[in-house]
Amino acid sequence: MARTVGFFTDTTLCIGCKACEVACKEWNQLPGHAPAFGDGYDNTGRLDEQNWRYVQFHERTTAKGGVAWNMMSDVCKHCAMASCMEVCPTNAIIRTEFDTVYIQPSVCNGCRDCIAPVRITSSASTRRAAWPQSARSATTACRPTCCRLRQGVPTESIKFGDLSTMREVAGARLNQLRGQGMSEARLYGDKEYGGLHALFLLTDAPEAYGLPNAENAVLPSRNNVRSYLGSLVTAAIGIVGAVFAFRERGGKE
């Protein structure tokens, strides 16, 4: 039986070098977009069909009035309960034997139905398979190029392996940082949306990295009960109104 694999990204070790981005593009033969700088040092913009890894730069003001950055190498989260896969009408999005989410380009009809239900960056929002090499690497016990020292990340901020091992490594690192007085350190992805296969160690609120917080990072079935009830009540009122309208019309005739 194939093993369940995952990533663990330690943002405290990320230096923003973008080597993981380059390694991903080289391996998957992605030409990439022309770099375009905005207000900061970010020249990638977002995950898309050409950027399957994206190093975020979030500028912030320190307690002493200086400038610092929250940097995070973002990637498809490969949710344990992937809404993009559930709504795909052609079954182009599948779950591999390694429990990762994979988009089959030859089966995708480009309907974009997978984008709407996704509330967190995923392979669906890129419209391509954002993690194809990880699945291939798992069969040969090799790490993806984005987390190898020579081709990818030089600080080992990205780790890849059995998901259970990644959770243990992430938990140990979290305890280490909190033991050193970094009380703001937190683990993201262990419980959010039913569990992600890409774990992130953060040093700020999830919103600072463009991620939903714990209150919003829940599955729709748990989050929309009130909306469903409201829809049922509205439908019932509409039916009752229609019945009265037909009766009134029938009485006049």
Summary of the structure (lengths in Angstrom):
residues: 253
radius of gyration: 22.1
end to end distance: 71.6
largest distance: 84.5
contacts: 754
relative contact order: 0.18
helix: 34%
strand: 16%
